[in-house]
Amino acid sequence: MKVSCILNFNGDIHVGGVNLGNVVNFNPSHDAARERYKGDDFSDSDVTEADFEDDDEEDKRNKKKASGITKLFLPHKRNIPKELKGEKAQQILKSLYEYGILDENFQPVNLSGYQKGYLAYKLSIKLHITKLWKVFSQLWDMNPAVLRTRYNEAISMPSMGEFGDKINKYIG
């Protein structure tokens, strides 16, 4: 026996054709949730054996809907700009990953906007990248003007000297 289960975009969950309501923010420890579901008795609902029958056509539609929803929440690998695909760039990015400055997709890990701007600038010097704000804003999904502004603000910050020393070890 198959039971279809659908979570739609509104957060409502449907099991066997019965709408169980919004469960996206459901937490049984909340008083409101406890009150809402405390006296519910589903024995008098309109669910019948027909709701649990194997329906290939409905299964196909549900799988199609579910695959569309699932794709929204899957992590994806960023497209690496061509300026960062060279051997030297890949070696530096992997080094920054091994140290924990970047993650496996070369995204900054717990770096402030100032540190991102500073890192982008330092990498661009080492790799001779001329359109640095475009390249790194594309990689890190940031606005290039914001990245440039954060760098301009970062160069006057005393803490950037320490951060610069830290990343210079891995940039080379």
C-alpha positions, 0 to 999 in steps of 0.5 A, spaced: 500 500 500 502 506 498 501 513 501 502 519 497 505 525 501 506 532 498 509 538 501 506 544 497 509 551 497 505 554 502 508 549 507 501 545 507 502 537 508 497 533 504 497 525 506 493 521 502 489 527 499 488 530 506 490 536 508 494 536 515 495 544 515 501 548 515 507 544 518 513 548 516 513 552 523 510 546 527 513 545 533 509 541 538 512 544 544 509 551 542 503 552 546 499 554 540 500 548 536 499 544 542 492 547 543 491 546 535 492 539 535 490 537 542 483 535 541 484 532 534 480 526 532 481 524 525 477 518 526 471 522 523 475 524 517 473 523 510 479 518 509 477 512 505 481 506 503 481 509 496 485 514 498 491 509 499 490 505 493 496 505 488 495 510 483 500 510 478 498 517 474 497 521 481 504 518 483 507 521 477 504 527 478 507 527 485 514 525 484 514 531 478 512 536 484 516 533 489 522 534 484 521 541 483 521 543 490 527 538 492 531 542 487 530 549 491 533 546 497 539 542 494 546 546 495 549 547 489 556 548 486 558 555 484 561 556 477 568 558 478 570 564 473 575 562 468 580 567 471 580 562 477 580 556 473 588 556 472 593 551 476 596 556 480 589 559 482 586 552 484 592 551 488 591 557 492 584 556 493 585 549 495 590 552 500 585 557 503 580 551 503 585 546 507 586 552 512 578 553 513 578 560 510 574 558 504 569 552 504 569 546 498 566 551 493 571 556 495 566 560 499 568 564 504 567 561 511 565 566 517 569 572 513 566 579 514 565 583 508 571 587 509 575 581 510 572 578 503 574 585 500 581 584 502 582 577 500 579 578 493 584 584 492 590 580 495 588 574 491 587 578 484 594 581 485 597 574 486 593 571 480 594 578 476 586 579 475 584 585 472 577 585 473 577 583 481 571 585 483 567 582 478 570 576 478 570 575 486 563 578 486 561 572 481 564 567 485 561 569 492 555 572 489 556 579 492 555 586 489 561 588 486 560 595 488 559 592 495 566 588 495 570 594 492 567 599 498 568 593 503 576 593 501 576 600 501 574 601 508 578 595 510 585 598 508 584 603 514 583 598 519 588 595 524 585 588 524 586 587 517 594 587 518 593 581 522 588 578 517 593 579 511 599 576 515 594 570 516 592 569 509 599 571 506 601 564 508 597 561 504 597 565 498 604 565 497 
